Amino acid sequence: MRILVAVFFLLMSSSLFSQPNSVRLFGMGNVSIAVPDIEGEVFVNPAKAARLTGVFLRFRPTYLRDSRSGDGSSSYLSGGSSYSSNYSSDNTQTDALAPVDAVISLGPLFIGGSASYQINSWNSSNESGDQNPGYSQSNRSKYETNRPSTSLSLLGAFDFGGISIGGAATLSNMGQESKSSYINSSSPGSSTSSEYEYKLDFSGTTLRAGFIAGSTETFEISMYGNLDLSKSEDKPTRSVSNGVPQPLNEAYINRNESSTSSLVAELRSRVGERLMFGGRLKRSSLSGDYFSKSRWYEQSIPLGVYEERKTGVDEMTVYEIGAGCSWQAPSGGTFSIEFVLSPTSSTSKSLFPTSGTYPDGRTYRKGDVSFERDDKSTAKTLRAGGELNVTEVLTLRAGSEVVWSSHEISSKQQYDQRTEKTNGSTSATFYASGGLSYVLSPFRFDYAIALVPNYNFPTLLFGPSFGYSIEQDVFVRHHLTLALQL
């Protein structure tokens, strides 16, 4: 799928690679259905700002830096000849985010906002080589990207006494600059090199509205919805081939316009003094249109024309059905478990930017579908976690999240009328988290850390000599909250 789908799953996935609204719940395995946490829920459902009193401030820095390298080699004999290959790689990812949130109560009116700045970078270098009888080849590549982004949100809520409504608006911007280089050397043969740079600009607007009624002490109903509108454009800024700069006066430009809407309903009911049950139903839909601006050639315009044309469409619908329960220990600790079912269906279509004729004589027009892909998947998520009050000011937390999913993919290529279908493919992810909270009134300090195993399969060699190796690594992400309640 295209960028739209990748961005969507980034936002919908476990908070490992996104800023959690509640560091407390993140340290408990990301449970949330049956564990109220007003401070985190305010910036999801703005109506819950009415649950805060006085002046609330918090600072939520997040940091991830992951560096890994690998190398290997293999060799085998075939038909009396010797073959060998080698590779090495170095990759570094850095992600730093620092949001600041504030809510002030003015009688029945509550106003607030949030501002954040994020720096994300990725550096990668790879080298590989092959040695065959009478022929050798080596490749070197580098990739660098820097992606700073800013976000500003304003929210307001009004309390009618037992019922509250609220709204919020967010503006976000991101600028990304990327560089890549590639060198290929072969013997006998020649050496080729290329360098490429491009810039991506992204802007988005998010509108939120929410409603709550009842109380977490008895029975609570919560509803909220989001509407996200975004635009992005990427274009090359520099291109060099074999040391010769390439003209960019007619740069190839890609543009995307997308919208996302979601509606969520949540219920929480307390049974007795220590047991709470919760449920969540969510529906999200996405649509995206893709455009490319370049010099297009077709039979009726042999010299081509430089203009923007629509090249693709994406659509997606996701449901989230979840239920959970939590138990509060006499000591004040909380333990929770929840299960979420997420069926997803999506369609991706590529469109012909020009008109023409197939080799078999069939004709196509500009805007006709050239390739279509349908994806259906069902993700199952199990979360469990708890917190234990060690002293009056210190609380420890731990939790885990497991996600496993099945996929069904079908595609149709209009060029040769080829249809493909894949059923039953599965995938799974897992992460463990922990954290602590320390209270020194009016301040509270929350910290959480997430550990996610990562598996690589760098070598798979068939022949008289069979080689296979597995590398296991762990992503580590740190989340911190410093809150002030006056």
C-alpha positions as CSV (number, residue, x, y, z in Angstrom):
1,M,0.0,0.0,0.0
2,R,1.0,3.6,-0.4
3,I,2.1,6.2,2.1
4,L,-1.5,6.7,3.4
5,V,-1.6,3.1,4.7
6,A,1.8,3.2,6.2
7,V,1.0,6.4,8.1
8,F,-2.3,5.0,9.2
9,F,-0.8,1.8,10.7
10,L,1.9,4.0,12.3
11,L,-0.8,5.9,14.1
12,M,-3.0,2.9,14.9
13,S,-0.2,0.6,16.1
14,S,1.2,0.1,19.6
15,S,2.7,3.3,21.1
16,L,6.2,2.0,20.8
17,F,6.9,4.3,17.8
18,S,4.3,7.1,18.7
19,Q,3.9,9.4,21.7
20,P,1.5,7.8,24.2
21,N,-1.2,10.0,25.7
22,S,-0.6,8.3,29.1
23,V,2.8,7.2,30.1
24,R,1.2,5.6,33.1
25,L,-0.9,3.3,31.0
26,F,1.9,2.7,28.5
27,G,4.0,1.3,31.4
28,M,1.1,-1.1,32.1
29,G,1.2,-2.7,28.6
30,N,-0.9,0.1,27.0
31,V,-4.2,-1.0,28.7
32,S,-6.9,1.7,28.5
33,I,-10.4,0.2,28.1
34,A,-11.2,-0.4,31.8
35,V,-8.6,1.8,33.4
36,P,-9.6,5.5,33.5
37,D,-6.7,8.0,33.1
38,I,-8.1,11.5,32.7
39,E,-4.8,13.2,32.0
40,G,-4.2,11.0,29.0
41,E,-7.8,10.9,27.8
42,V,-8.1,14.7,27.6
43,F,-6.2,15.0,24.4
44,V,-8.2,12.1,22.9
45,N,-11.7,13.1,24.0
46,P,-11.6,16.9,24.7
47,A,-14.8,16.7,26.8
48,K,-12.7,15.1,29.5
49,A,-10.9,18.3,30.1
50,A,-13.9,19.1,32.4
51,R,-12.6,16.4,34.8
52,L,-9.5,18.4,35.6
53,T,-9.5,21.1,38.2
54,G,-7.4,24.2,38.7
55,V,-4.3,24.4,36.6
56,F,-2.8,21.3,35.0
57,L,0.6,21.3,33.2
58,R,2.7,18.4,31.9
59,F,5.8,17.8,29.9
60,R,6.1,14.5,28.0
61,P,9.5,13.9,26.4
62,T,10.1,10.7,24.4
63,Y,13.4,9.3,23.2
64,L,14.5,6.5,21.0
65,R,17.9,5.8,19.6
66,D,18.6,2.5,18.0
67,S,21.9,1.6,16.4
68,R,22.7,-1.8,14.9
69,S,25.2,-3.3,12.5
70,G,25.7,-6.6,10.9
71,D,28.0,-8.5,8.5
72,G,28.3,-11.9,7.1
73,S,29.7,-14.0,4.2
74,S,28.9,-17.2,2.5
75,S,30.5,-19.5,-0.1
76,Y,29.7,-22.7,-1.9
77,L,30.8,-25.0,-4.7
78,S,28.7,-25.8,-7.8
79,G,29.9,-27.7,-10.9
80,G,33.5,-27.5,-9.8
81,S,33.3,-23.6,-9.5
82,S,33.6,-21.5,-6.3
83,Y,31.1,-18.8,-5.5
84,S,31.3,-16.3,-2.5
85,S,29.5,-13.3,-1.3
86,N,29.7,-10.9,1.7
87,Y,27.8,-8.0,3.1
88,S,27.8,-5.5,5.9
89,S,25.3,-2.9,7.2
90,D,25.1,0.0,9.7
91,N,21.8,1.6,10.7
92,T,20.9,4.3,13.2
93,Q,17.5,5.6,14.0
94,T,16.9,8.6,16.4
95,D,13.5,9.9,17.5
96,A,13.0,12.7,20.0
97,L,9.7,14.3,20.9
98,A,8.8,16.9,23.5
99,P,5.1,17.8,23.9
100,V,3.9,20.4,26.5
101,D,0.2,20.2,27.6
102,A,-1.9,22.6,29.6
103,V,-5.5,22.8,30.8
104,I,-7.0,25.6,33.0
105,S,-10.5,25.5,34.6
106,L,-12.5,28.8,34.7
107,G,-15.7,27.7,36.4
108,P,-17.7,25.5,34.1
109,L,-15.4,26.4,31.2
110,F,-12.1,24.6,30.6
111,I,-9.5,25.7,28.0
112,G,-6.1,24.2,27.1
113,G,-3.7,23.3,24.5
114,S,-0.6,21.4,23.5
115,A,2.6,22.1,21.5
116,S,5.3,19.7,20.4
117,Y,8.5,19.6,18.4
118,Q,9.9,16.3,17.1
119,I,13.2,15.4,15.5
120,N,13.4,12.1,13.6
121,S,16.4,10.9,11.6
122,W,17.5,7.7,9.9
123,N,21.0,6.8,8.6
124,S,21.8,3.6,6.8
125,S,24.8,2.3,4.9
126,N,25.2,-1.1,3.2
127,E,28.0,-2.8,1.3
128,S,27.9,-6.1,-0.5
129,G,30.0,-8.1,-2.9
130,D,29.9,-11.3,-5.1
131,Q,32.8,-13.2,-6.4
132,N,32.0,-15.7,-9.3
133,P,34.2,-17.4,-11.8
134,G,35.4,-14.7,-14.2
135,Y,33.2,-12.0,-12.7
136,S,33.1,-9.9,-9.5
137,Q,30.8,-7.2,-8.3
138,S,30.5,-4.8,-5.3
139,N,27.8,-2.4,-4.2
140,R,27.8,0.4,-1.8
141,S,24.8,2.5,-0.8
142,K,24.0,5.2,1.8
143,Y,20.7,6.8,2.9
144,E,20.1,9.7,5.2
145,T,16.9,11.4,6.2
146,N,16.0,14.2,8.7
147,R,12.4,14.8,9.5
148,P,11.6,17.7,11.9
149,S,7.9,18.4,12.7
150,T,5.8,20.7,14.8
151,S,2.3,20.4,16.2
152,L,0.0,22.9,17.9
153,S,-3.4,22.0,19.5
154,L,-6.1,24.1,21.2
155,L,-9.1,22.7,23.1
156,G,-12.1,23.7,25.1
157,A,-14.8,22.0,27.2
158,F,-17.9,23.0,29.1
159,D,-19.4,21.2,32.1
160,F,-23.2,21.1,32.4
161,G,-23.1,19.1,35.6
162,G,-22.8,15.4,34.9
163,I,-22.6,16.0,31.2
164,S,-19.7,17.6,29.4
165,I,-18.9,18.5,25.7
166,G,-15.6,19.6,24.2
167,G,-13.8,20.3,21.0
168,A,-10.2,20.6,19.8
169,A,-8.2,21.6,16.7
170,T,-4.6,20.6,15.8
171,L,-2.3,22.0,13.1
172,S,0.8,20.0,12.2
173,N,3.7,20.5,9.8
174,M,6.6,18.3,8.8
175,G,9.6,18.9,6.5
176,Q,11.7,16.0,5.4
177,E,15.0,16.1,3.6
178,S,16.6,12.8,2.3
179,K,19.8,11.9,0.6
180,S,20.9,8.7,-1.1
181,S,23.9,7.5,-3.0
182,Y,24.8,4.3,-4.8
183,I,28.0,2.9,-6.3
184,N,28.3,-0.3,-8.3
185,S,31.6,-1.7,-9.5
186,S,32.0,-4.8,-11.7
187,S,34.9,-6.6,-13.2
188,P,35.0,-7.0,-16.1
189,G,32.8,-4.1,-16.7
190,S,32.5,-0.5,-15.4
191,S,31.7,1.5,-12.3
192,T,28.5,3.5,-12.0
193,S,27.4,6.0,-9.3
194,S,24.4,8.1,-8.5
195,E,23.4,10.6,-5.9
196,Y,19.9,11.8,-5.2
197,E,18.2,14.3,-2.9
198,Y,14.6,15.1,-2.4
199,K,12.4,17.2,-0.1
200,L,8.9,16.3,1.4
201,D,6.5,18.9,2.9
202,F,3.5,17.7,4.9
203,S,0.7,19.7,6.5
204,G,-2.3,18.5,8.4
205,T,-5.4,19.7,10.3
206,T,-7.2,17.6,12.9
207,L,-10.6,18.4,14.3
208,R,-12.0,16.6,17.4
209,A,-15.3,16.7,19.2
210,G,-16.3,14.7,22.4
211,F,-19.0,14.0,24.9
212,I,-19.1,12.3,28.3
213,A,-21.9,11.5,30.7
214,G,-21.9,9.8,34.1
215,S,-18.9,9.1,36.4
216,T,-16.1,6.6,36.6
217,E,-17.3,5.9,40.1
218,T,-20.5,4.3,38.8
219,F,-21.3,4.2,35.0
220,E,-19.7,6.3,32.3
221,I,-20.4,6.7,28.6
222,S,-18.0,8.5,26.3
223,M,-18.2,9.4,22.6
224,Y,-15.8,11.3,20.4
225,G,-14.8,11.7,16.8
226,N,-11.9,12.9,14.7
227,L,-11.5,14.3,11.2
228,D,-8.0,14.5,9.8
229,L,-7.1,16.4,6.6
230,S,-3.6,16.3,5.2
231,K,-1.5,17.2,2.2
232,S,2.0,16.3,1.2
233,E,4.3,16.9,-1.7
234,D,7.7,15.5,-2.4
235,K,10.1,16.5,-5.2
236,P,13.8,16.0,-6.1
237,T,16.2,18.8,-5.3
238,R,19.4,17.3,-6.6
239,S,20.4,14.5,-8.9
240,V,23.9,13.4,-10.0
241,S,24.7,10.4,-12.3
242,N,28.3,9.3,-12.7
243,G,29.5,12.7,-11.4
244,V,27.3,14.7,-13.9
245,P,24.5,16.9,-12.4
246,Q,21.1,16.1,-13.9
247,P,18.7,18.9,-14.8
248,L,15.7,19.4,-12.5
249,N,13.9,22.2,-14.4
250,E,11.0,19.7,-15.0
251,A,11.2,17.9,-11.7
252,Y,9.1,14.8,-11.0
253,I,6.7,15.9,-8.2
254,N,4.4,13.6,-6.2
255,R,1.5,15.0,-4.3
256,N,-1.0,13.3,-1.9
257,E,-4.3,14.5,-0.4
258,S,-5.9,12.3,2.3
259,S,-8.6,12.4,4.8
260,T,-9.3,10.2,7.9
261,S,-12.4,10.1,10.0
262,S,-13.1,8.0,13.1
263,L,-15.9,7.6,15.6
264,V,-15.5,6.0,19.0
265,A,-18.0,4.9,21.7
266,E,-16.8,3.7,25.1
267,L,-18.6,2.4,28.2
268,R,-17.3,1.8,31.7
269,S,-19.2,0.3,34.6
270,R,-18.0,-0.3,38.1
271,V,-19.2,-3.4,39.9
272,G,-18.7,-3.2,43.6
273,E,-15.8,-1.2,45.0
274,R,-12.9,-2.8,43.2
275,L,-14.0,-4.3,39.8
276,M,-14.6,-2.3,36.6
277,F,-15.7,-3.5,33.1
278,G,-15.2,-1.5,29.9
279,G,-16.0,-1.8,26.2
280,R,-14.9,0.1,23.1
281,L,-16.3,0.3,19.6
282,K,-14.4,2.3,16.9
283,R,-14.7,2.8,13.2
284,S,-12.1,4.5,11.1
285,S,-12.1,5.3,7.4
286,L,-9.4,6.7,5.2
287,S,-9.2,7.9,1.6
288,G,-6.3,9.2,-0.3
289,D,-5.7,10.6,-3.8
290,Y,-2.3,10.6,-5.5
291,F,-1.0,12.9,-8.2
292,S,2.3,13.1,-10.1
293,K,3.6,16.0,-12.1
294,S,6.0,15.1,-14.9
295,R,6.4,15.0,-18.7
296,W,3.9,12.5,-19.9
297,Y,4.2,10.8,-23.3
298,E,1.4,9.1,-25.2
299,Q,0.5,8.1,-28.8
300,S,-1.5,11.3,-29.5
301,I,1.2,13.6,-28.0
302,P,4.5,12.2,-29.2
303,L,6.5,15.2,-27.8
304,G,4.8,14.8,-24.4
305,V,3.3,17.4,-22.1
306,Y,4.4,18.5,-18.6
307,E,1.4,18.5,-16.3
308,E,-0.1,16.9,-13.1
309,R,-2.1,13.8,-13.5
310,K,-3.9,11.5,-11.0
311,T,-2.1,8.2,-10.5
312,G,-3.7,6.4,-7.7
313,V,-6.4,6.0,-5.1
314,D,-6.4,4.4,-1.6
315,E,-9.4,3.5,0.6
316,M,-9.4,1.8,4.0
317,T,-12.0,0.9,6.7
318,V,-10.9,-0.3,10.2
319,Y,-13.1,-1.5,13.0
320,E,-11.9,-1.9,16.6
321,I,-14.0,-4.0,19.0
322,G,-12.6,-4.3,22.5
323,A,-13.5,-5.3,26.0
324,G,-11.6,-5.3,29.3
325,C,-11.7,-5.4,33.0
326,S,-9.7,-4.1,35.9
327,W,-9.4,-4.8,39.6
328,Q,-8.2,-2.5,42.3
329,A,-6.3,-4.1,45.1
330,P,-6.9,-3.0,48.7
331,S,-3.4,-1.5,48.7
332,G,-4.4,0.8,45.9
333,G,-2.7,-1.1,43.0
334,T,-4.6,-1.7,39.8
335,F,-4.5,-4.8,37.5
336,S,-6.1,-5.0,34.1
337,I,-6.5,-7.2,31.0
338,E,-8.2,-6.5,27.7
339,F,-8.7,-8.0,24.3
340,V,-9.2,-6.1,21.0
341,L,-10.4,-7.4,17.6
342,S,-9.6,-5.2,14.6
343,P,-10.9,-6.3,11.2
344,T,-9.5,-4.2,8.3
345,S,-10.3,-3.9,4.6
346,S,-8.5,-1.7,2.1
347,T,-8.3,-1.1,-1.6
348,S,-5.4,0.4,-3.6
349,K,-5.7,1.3,-7.2
350,S,-3.1,2.6,-9.7
351,L,-4.4,4.7,-12.6
352,F,-3.1,5.1,-16.1
353,P,-1.7,8.7,-16.5
354,T,-1.8,8.4,-20.3
355,S,-3.8,6.7,-23.0
356,G,-2.5,3.9,-25.1
357,T,-2.8,0.4,-26.5
358,Y,-1.8,-3.0,-25.0
359,P,0.3,-5.4,-27.1
360,D,-2.8,-7.5,-27.6
361,G,-4.7,-4.6,-29.2
362,R,-6.8,-3.6,-26.1
363,T,-6.9,0.2,-25.5
364,Y,-6.9,2.1,-22.3
365,R,-7.7,5.7,-21.4
366,K,-6.1,8.2,-19.0
367,G,-7.6,7.5,-15.6
368,D,-8.4,3.9,-16.2
369,V,-7.4,1.4,-13.5
370,S,-4.1,-0.3,-14.3
371,F,-3.6,-2.3,-11.1
372,E,-5.9,-3.0,-8.2
373,R,-5.2,-4.7,-4.9
374,D,-7.5,-5.7,-2.1
375,D,-6.3,-6.4,1.4
376,K,-8.2,-7.9,4.3
377,S,-6.8,-8.6,7.7
378,T,-7.9,-9.3,11.2
379,A,-5.6,-8.2,14.1
380,K,-6.1,-9.6,17.6
381,T,-4.5,-7.7,20.5
382,L,-4.1,-8.9,24.0
383,R,-2.9,-6.5,26.7
384,A,-2.3,-7.1,30.4
385,G,-0.6,-5.0,33.0
386,G,-0.7,-3.7,36.5
387,E,0.7,-1.2,39.0
388,L,1.6,-1.7,42.7
389,N,1.8,1.1,45.2
390,V,5.1,0.4,47.0
391,T,4.9,3.5,49.3
392,E,2.6,6.5,49.4
393,V,4.8,8.3,46.8
394,L,6.2,5.4,44.7
395,T,4.3,3.2,42.3
396,L,5.8,0.4,40.1
397,R,4.2,-0.8,36.9
398,A,4.7,-3.6,34.3
399,G,2.8,-4.9,31.4
400,S,2.9,-6.5,27.9
401,E,1.1,-6.4,24.6
402,V,0.8,-9.1,22.0
403,V,-0.6,-8.5,18.5
404,W,-1.2,-11.3,16.0
405,S,-2.9,-11.0,12.7
406,S,-4.0,-12.9,9.5
407,H,-4.0,-11.4,6.0
408,E,-5.8,-12.1,2.7
409,I,-4.4,-10.3,-0.3
410,S,-5.7,-10.3,-3.9
411,S,-4.5,-8.3,-6.8
412,K,-5.3,-7.8,-10.5
413,Q,-2.9,-6.6,-13.1
414,Q,-4.7,-5.1,-16.1
415,Y,-1.7,-5.2,-18.4
416,D,-1.8,-9.0,-18.8
417,Q,-5.1,-9.7,-17.0
418,R,-3.1,-11.6,-14.3
419,T,-4.9,-12.2,-10.9
420,E,-3.1,-13.3,-7.8
421,K,-4.4,-14.2,-4.3
422,T,-2.7,-15.0,-1.0
423,N,-4.6,-16.4,1.9
424,G,-3.8,-17.1,5.5
425,S,-0.5,-15.2,5.9
426,T,0.1,-14.3,9.5
427,S,2.3,-12.0,11.5
428,A,2.9,-11.3,15.2
429,T,4.5,-8.6,17.3
430,F,5.2,-8.4,21.0
431,Y,6.4,-5.8,23.5
432,A,7.0,-5.6,27.2
433,S,7.0,-2.4,29.2
434,G,7.6,-1.2,32.7
435,G,7.7,2.0,34.6
436,L,7.4,3.9,37.9
437,S,5.7,6.9,39.3
438,Y,7.0,9.3,42.0
439,V,4.8,11.9,43.6
440,L,6.1,15.0,45.4
441,S,3.0,17.2,45.6
442,P,2.2,19.2,43.5
443,F,4.5,17.4,41.0
444,R,4.3,13.9,39.7
445,F,7.1,12.1,37.8
446,D,6.1,9.1,35.5
447,Y,8.6,7.0,33.6
448,A,8.1,4.1,31.2
449,I,10.4,1.9,29.1
450,A,9.4,-0.4,26.3
451,L,11.3,-3.4,25.0
452,V,10.5,-4.9,21.6
453,P,12.3,-8.0,20.2
454,N,13.4,-7.6,16.6
455,Y,14.4,-10.6,14.4
456,N,16.5,-10.5,11.3
457,F,17.2,-13.4,8.9
458,P,20.3,-12.2,7.0
459,T,21.6,-15.3,5.4
460,L,19.7,-18.0,3.5
461,L,21.9,-20.0,1.1
462,F,20.9,-23.0,-1.0
463,G,23.4,-25.4,-2.6
464,P,25.8,-28.0,-1.5
465,S,26.7,-25.7,1.4
466,F,23.6,-24.5,3.3
467,G,23.8,-21.5,5.6
468,Y,21.1,-19.9,7.8
469,S,21.5,-17.5,10.6
470,I,19.1,-15.5,12.9
471,E,19.9,-12.2,14.6
472,Q,17.9,-11.0,17.5
473,D,17.9,-7.5,18.8
474,V,15.7,-5.3,21.0
475,F,14.2,-1.8,20.4
476,V,14.2,0.3,23.5
477,R,12.1,3.4,23.9
478,H,11.9,5.8,26.8
479,H,8.9,7.9,27.8
480,L,8.8,10.5,30.6
481,T,6.1,12.7,32.0
482,L,6.6,15.6,34.5
483,A,3.1,16.8,35.6
484,L,2.1,19.8,37.8
485,Q,-1.4,20.0,39.3
486,L,-2.4,23.2,41.1
